[in-house]
């Protein structure tokens, strides 16, 4: 996992915003539905690189699957998952490398 607002995040965000219809680009605020989709795409493409601890219905470990991750990060039914990934990405963005390495040892 990477921190939010990394360089790839900022580049993709600029690209996605520029692809919105002009009237949405000129609006004073971004529509929440558009913001959710863009955030999900940013998380999928620039933040969530892998996962551990996911279990399927049978209780077996579920390996990382990019298509499943994209669906879960962009589907409104998985908003809590997206928000959890976003919150963690914001924490990572504010931690130093030494802090992350120290946390990983615990």
Backbone as a printed PyTorch tensor [residue, N CA C, xyz], in Angstrom:
tensor([[[  0.8450,  -1.1790,   0.0000],
         [  0.0000,   0.0000,   0.0000],
         [  0.8830,   1.2330,   0.0000]],

        [[  0.4250,   2.2440,  -0.6880],
         [  1.1320,   3.5220,  -0.7450],
         [  0.2490,   4.6000,  -0.1320]],

        [[  0.8650,   5.6960,   0.2080],
         [  0.1310,   6.8130,   0.7700],
         [ -0.6930,   7.5530,  -0.2710]],

        [[ -1.7710,   8.1550,   0.1820],
         [ -2.5970,   8.9860,  -0.6940],
         [ -1.7920,  10.1890,  -1.1530]],

        [[ -2.1880,  10.7450,  -2.2530],
         [ -1.6070,  11.9680,  -2.7910],
         [ -0.1520,  11.7940,  -3.2240]],

        [[  0.2340,  10.5490,  -3.5480],
         [  1.5740,  10.3450,  -4.0910],
         [  1.6030,  10.9220,  -5.5110]],

        [[  2.7690,  10.9560,  -6.1240],
         [  2.9110,  11.5760,  -7.4430],
         [  2.0130,  10.9160,  -8.4850]],

        [[  1.9380,   9.5850,  -8.4850],
         [  1.0560,   8.8950,  -9.4350],
         [ -0.4000,   9.2730,  -9.1920]],

        [[ -0.7820,   9.3960,  -7.9310],
         [ -2.1370,   9.8080,  -7.5470],
         [ -2.4490,  11.1700,  -8.1600]],

        [[ -1.5450,  12.1310,  -7.9560],
         [ -1.7950,  13.4910,  -8.4400],
         [ -1.8830,  13.5390,  -9.9660]],

        [[ -1.0340,  12.7740, -10.6370],
         [ -1.0810,  12.7430, -12.1070],
         [ -2.3970,  12.1400, -12.6040]],

        [[ -2.7920,  11.0100, -12.0380],
         [ -4.0300,  10.3610, -12.4600],
         [ -5.2320,  11.2260, -12.1070]],

        [[ -5.2220,  11.8580, -10.9500],
         [ -6.3220,  12.7300, -10.5490],
         [ -6.4970,  13.8590, -11.5600]],

        [[ -5.4050,  14.4880, -11.9650],
         [ -5.4880,  15.5620, -12.9620],
         [ -6.0760,  15.0430, -14.2680]],

        [[ -5.6490,  13.8500, -14.6770],
         [ -6.1430,  13.2580, -15.9200],
         [ -7.6380,  12.9710, -15.8210]],

        [[ -8.0640,  12.3450, -14.7170],
         [ -9.4740,  11.9940, -14.5580],
         [-10.3600,  13.2360, -14.4800]],

        [[ -9.8990,  14.2520, -13.7880],
         [-10.6810,  15.4860, -13.7060],
         [-10.7940,  16.1480, -15.0760]],

        [[ -9.7230,  16.0960, -15.8600],
         [ -9.7550,  16.7180, -17.1890],
         [-10.6740,  15.9660, -18.1520]],

        [[-10.9800,  14.7050, -17.8430],
         [-11.8530,  13.9080, -18.6940],
         [-13.3360,  14.0850, -18.3640]],

        [[-13.6370,  14.7720, -17.2740],
         [-15.0320,  15.0410, -16.9410],
         [-15.6220,  16.0010, -17.9760]],

        [[-16.9370,  15.9490, -18.1900],
         [-17.5630,  16.9310, -19.0800],
         [-17.2720,  18.3560, -18.5990]],

        [[-17.1780,  19.2510, -19.5370],
         [-16.7810,  20.6320, -19.2350],
         [-17.6390,  21.2750, -18.1460]],

        [[-18.9530,  21.0430, -18.1850],
         [-19.8260,  21.6710, -17.1850],
         [-19.4980,  21.1780, -15.7730]],

        [[-19.0490,  19.9360, -15.6490],
         [-18.6490,  19.4120, -14.3400],
         [-17.2990,  19.9890, -13.9220]],

        [[-16.4210,  20.2140, -14.8930],
         [-15.1230,  20.8110, -14.5850],
         [-15.2810,  22.2430, -14.0850]],

        [[-16.2790,  22.9580, -14.6070],
         [-16.4930,  24.3570, -14.2430],
         [-17.3650,  24.5350, -13.0020]],

        [[-17.9730,  23.4590, -12.5400],
         [-18.8330,  23.5410, -11.3490],
         [-17.9900,  23.9120, -10.1360]],

        [[-18.5860,  24.6350,  -9.1880],
         [-17.8160,  25.0420,  -8.0010],
         [-17.3550,  23.8700,  -7.1340]],

        [[-18.1050,  22.7660,  -7.1580],
         [-17.7120,  21.5750,  -6.4070],
         [-17.9070,  20.3370,  -7.2770]],

        [[-17.1730,  19.3080,  -6.9530],
         [-17.2790,  18.0470,  -7.6730],
         [-18.4860,  17.2710,  -7.1480]],

        [[-19.2750,  16.7270,  -8.0550],
         [-20.4270,  15.9210,  -7.6750],
         [-19.9410,  14.7450,  -6.8220]],

        [[-20.5960,  14.4610,  -5.6960],
         [-20.1420,  13.3740,  -4.8220],
         [-20.0400,  12.0190,  -5.5240]],

        [[-20.9420,  11.7260,  -6.4500],
         [-20.8650,  10.4480,  -7.1760],
         [-19.6070,  10.3910,  -8.0340]],

        [[-19.2820,  11.4960,  -8.6960],
         [-18.0460,  11.5530,  -9.4870],
         [-16.8280,  11.4510,  -8.5820]],

        [[-16.8980,  12.1250,  -7.4430],
         [-15.7860,  12.0830,  -6.4950],
         [-15.5510,  10.6620,  -5.9900]],

        [[-16.6170,   9.9290,  -5.7100],
         [-16.4840,   8.5410,  -5.2530],
         [-15.8190,   7.6660,  -6.3070]],

        [[-16.2510,   7.8160,  -7.5570],
         [-15.6670,   7.0190,  -8.6400],
         [-14.1940,   7.3640,  -8.8220]],

        [[-13.8770,   8.6440,  -8.8400],
         [-12.4850,   9.0750,  -9.0240],
         [-11.6280,   8.5890,  -7.8610]],

        [[-12.1280,   8.7260,  -6.6440],
         [-11.3730,   8.2610,  -5.4810],
         [-11.1110,   6.7670,  -5.5690]],

        [[-12.1170,   5.9960,  -5.9530],
         [-11.9430,   4.5560,  -6.1120],
         [-10.8890,   4.2240,  -7.1490]],

        [[-10.9130,   4.9340,  -8.2590],
         [ -9.9280,   4.6920,  -9.3130],
         [ -8.5190,   5.0810,  -8.8500]],

        [[ -8.4150,   6.1740,  -8.1130],
         [ -7.1160,   6.5940,  -7.5830],
         [ -6.5730,   5.5500,  -6.6130]],

        [[ -7.4310,   5.0710,  -5.7230],
         [ -7.0020,   4.0580,  -4.7660],
         [ -6.5770,   2.7820,  -5.4760]],

        [[ -7.3450,   2.3710,  -6.4680],
         [ -7.0310,   1.1370,  -7.1730],
         [ -5.7280,   1.2380,  -7.9570]],

        [[ -5.5350,   2.3470,  -8.6380],
         [ -4.3970,   2.4670,  -9.5380],
         [ -3.1190,   2.9910,  -8.9030]],

        [[ -3.2250,   3.6380,  -7.7410],
         [ -2.0200,   4.2670,  -7.1820],
         [ -1.7440,   3.9480,  -5.7170]],

        [[ -2.6580,   3.2510,  -5.0520],
         [ -2.4900,   3.0300,  -3.6070],
         [ -2.5280,   1.5520,  -3.2270]],

        [[ -3.6190,   0.8690,  -3.4970],
         [ -3.7890,  -0.5170,  -3.0520],
         [ -3.0510,  -1.4560,  -4.0050]],

        [[ -1.9350,  -1.9830,  -3.5550],
         [ -1.0800,  -2.8200,  -4.3930],
         [ -1.2440,  -4.3070,  -4.1170]],

        [[ -1.7760,  -4.6440,  -2.9560],
         [ -1.8970,  -6.0440,  -2.5400],
         [ -2.7710,  -6.0820,  -1.2920]],

        [[ -3.1370,  -7.2620,  -0.8840],
         [ -3.8290,  -7.4090,   0.3960],
         [ -3.5170,  -8.7710,   1.0020]],

        [[ -3.6940,  -8.8230,   2.3150],
         [ -3.5640, -10.0670,   3.0700],
         [ -4.7270, -10.1320,   4.0430]],

        [[ -5.1320, -11.3450,   4.3420],
         [ -6.1730, -11.5180,   5.3510],
         [ -7.5880, -11.5390,   4.8130]],

        [[ -7.7620, -11.4160,   3.5170],
         [ -9.1060, -11.5270,   2.9590],
         [ -9.4960, -12.9920,   2.9220]],

        [[-10.7240, -13.2730,   3.3280],
         [-11.2350, -14.6470,   3.3490],
         [-12.4520, -14.7360,   2.4390]],

        [[-12.5800, -15.8700,   1.7400],
         [-13.7740, -16.0900,   0.9240],
         [-14.8750, -16.6620,   1.8140]],

        [[-16.0180, -16.9710,   1.2290],
         [-17.1600, -17.4710,   2.0090],
         [-16.8530, -18.7770,   2.7310]],

        [[-15.9090, -19.5520,   2.1990],
         [-15.5310, -20.8210,   2.8240],
         [-14.4820, -20.6270,   3.9180]],

        [[-14.0110, -19.3860,   4.1050],
         [-13.0220, -19.1070,   5.1400],
         [-11.5880, -19.2580,   4.6850]],

        [[-11.3800, -19.5590,   3.4010],
         [-10.0190, -19.6970,   2.8660],
         [ -9.4750, -18.3260,   2.4900]],

        [[ -8.1620, -18.1690,   2.5950],
         [ -7.5240, -16.9110,   2.2130],
         [ -7.7680, -16.6240,   0.7390]],

        [[ -8.0780, -15.3860,   0.4630],
         [ -8.3610, -14.9490,  -0.9080],
         [ -7.1630, -14.1320,  -1.3960]],

        [[ -6.4740, -14.5970,  -2.4440],
         [ -5.3250, -13.8390,  -2.9480],
         [ -5.7780, -12.5230,  -3.5780]],

        [[ -4.8480, -11.5800,  -3.6480],
         [ -5.1410, -10.2860,  -4.2710],
         [ -5.5810, -10.5000,  -5.7150]],

        [[ -6.6160,  -9.8190,  -6.1100],
         [ -7.1350,  -9.8750,  -7.4710],
         [ -7.4230,  -8.4350,  -7.8890]],

        [[ -6.7060,  -7.9440,  -8.8850],
         [ -6.8380,  -6.5470,  -9.3000],
         [ -8.2560,  -6.2070,  -9.7350]],

        [[ -8.9180,  -7.1150, -10.4410],
         [-10.2910,  -6.8490, -10.8900],
         [-11.2490,  -6.7600,  -9.7020]],

        [[-11.0740,  -7.6460,  -8.7210],
         [-11.9240,  -7.5980,  -7.5260],
         [-11.6540,  -6.3260,  -6.7370]],

        [[-10.3870,  -5.9460,  -6.6300],
         [-10.0370,  -4.7220,  -5.9100],
         [-10.6700,  -3.5080,  -6.5810]],

        [[-10.5850,  -3.4590,  -7.9120],
         [-11.1870,  -2.3270,  -8.6280],
         [-12.6930,  -2.2730,  -8.3890]],

        [[-13.3550,  -3.4120,  -8.4720],
         [-14.8010,  -3.4540,  -8.2450],
         [-15.1330,  -2.9680,  -6.8310]],

        [[-14.3780,  -3.4370,  -5.8480],
         [-14.6650,  -3.0760,  -4.4580],
         [-14.3560,  -1.6100,  -4.1650]],

        [[-13.4050,  -1.0390,  -4.8840],
         [-13.0490,   0.3520,  -4.6510],
         [-13.9340,   1.3390,  -5.4140]],

        [[-14.6620,   0.8630,  -6.4130],
         [-15.4850,   1.7680,  -7.2130],
         [-16.9860,   1.5100,  -7.0810]],

        [[-17.3730,   0.3820,  -6.5130],
         [-18.7900,   0.0440,  -6.3500],
         [-19.3380,   0.7210,  -5.0890]],

        [[-20.4180,   1.5090,  -5.2210],
         [-20.9900,   2.1770,  -4.0420],
         [-21.3790,   1.2200,  -2.9210]],

        [[-21.6430,  -0.0500,  -3.2360],
         [-21.9920,  -1.0220,  -2.2010],
         [-20.8130,  -1.3550,  -1.2830]],

        [[-19.6170,  -1.0090,  -1.7040],
         [-18.4190,  -1.2800,  -0.9100],
         [-17.8120,   0.0160,  -0.3690]],

        [[-18.6570,   1.0040,  -0.1160],
         [-18.1810,   2.3150,   0.3390],
         [-17.3510,   2.2150,   1.6240]],

        [[-17.7390,   1.3690,   2.5400],
         [-16.9860,   1.2350,   3.7980],
         [-15.5820,   0.7110,   3.5330]],

        [[-15.4460,  -0.2300,   2.6040],
         [-14.1250,  -0.7390,   2.2460],
         [-13.2870,   0.3790,   1.6300]],

        [[-13.8700,   1.1010,   0.6550],
         [-13.1510,   2.2080,   0.0120],
         [-12.7160,   3.2400,   1.0480]],

        [[-13.6000,   3.5900,   1.9510],
         [-13.2680,   4.5830,   2.9700],
         [-12.1680,   4.0920,   3.9040]],

        [[-12.1550,   2.8040,   4.1990],
         [-11.0940,   2.2340,   5.0460],
         [ -9.7430,   2.2960,   4.3370]],

        [[ -9.7340,   1.9460,   3.0520],
         [ -8.4910,   2.0200,   2.2860],
         [ -8.0180,   3.4680,   2.1980]],

        [[ -8.9470,   4.3860,   1.9630],
         [ -8.5980,   5.8040,   1.8790],
         [ -8.0330,   6.3140,   3.2080]],

        [[ -8.6640,   5.9490,   4.3110],
         [ -8.1750,   6.3900,   5.6250],
         [ -6.7680,   5.8700,   5.8770]],

        [[ -6.5200,   4.6240,   5.5340],
         [ -5.1810,   4.0510,   5.7140],
         [ -4.1790,   4.7370,   4.8020]],

        [[ -4.5700,   5.0210,   3.5670],
         [ -3.6820,   5.7070,   2.6290],
         [ -3.3210,   7.0980,   3.1340]],

        [[ -4.2610,   7.7640,   3.7750],
         [ -3.9680,   9.0990,   4.3430],
         [ -2.9950,   8.9880,   5.5130]],

        [[ -3.1470,   7.9490,   6.3170],
         [ -2.1930,   7.7320,   7.4130],
         [ -0.8040,   7.4700,   6.8390]],

        [[ -0.7170,   6.5940,   5.8440],
         [  0.5670,   6.2950,   5.2120],
         [  1.1950,   7.5510,   4.6250]],

        [[  0.3840,   8.4190,   4.0610],
         [  0.9040,   9.6400,   3.4420],
         [  1.5520,  10.5550,   4.4660]],

        [[  1.1010,  10.4590,   5.7110],
         [  1.6230,  11.3330,   6.7580],
         [  2.7210,  10.7020,   7.6020]],

        [[  3.0040,   9.4260,   7.3870],
         [  4.0660,   8.7510,   8.1280],
         [  5.3840,   8.8550,   7.3800]],

        [[  6.4500,   8.8570,   8.1180],
         [  7.7630,   8.7980,   7.4990],
         [  8.1060,   7.3360,   7.2170]],

        [[  9.1040,   7.1180,   6.4010],
         [  9.5500,   5.7590,   6.1050],
         [  9.9680,   5.0490,   7.3820]],

        [[ 10.6740,   5.7400,   8.2610],
         [ 11.1270,   5.1240,   9.5180],
         [  9.9370,   4.7040,  10.3870]],

        [[  8.8890,   5.5220,  10.4270],
         [  7.7050,   5.1700,  11.2110],
         [  7.0310,   3.9200,  10.6310]],

        [[  6.9220,   3.8380,   9.3050],
         [  6.3100,   2.6660,   8.6750],
         [  7.1290,   1.4170,   8.9400]],

        [[  8.4570,   1.5350,   8.8350],
         [  9.3130,   0.3730,   9.0910],
         [  9.2090,  -0.0720,  10.5350]],

        [[  9.1050,   0.8740,  11.4530],
         [  8.9510,   0.5300,  12.8630],
         [  7.6290,  -0.1510,  13.1230]],

        [[  6.5540,   0.2930,  12.4800],
         [  5.2440,  -0.3310,  12.6390],
         [  5.2340,  -1.7380,  12.0730]],

        [[  5.9360,  -1.9440,  10.9770],
         [  5.9680,  -3.2630,  10.3310],
         [  6.6450,  -4.2870,  11.2220]],

        [[  7.5700,  -3.8640,  12.0740],
         [  8.2800,  -4.7930,  12.9480],
         [  7.4010,  -5.2660,  14.0910]],

        [[  6.3550,  -4.4970,  14.4170],
         [  5.4940,  -4.8700,  15.5500],
         [  4.4830,  -5.8780,  15.2070]]])
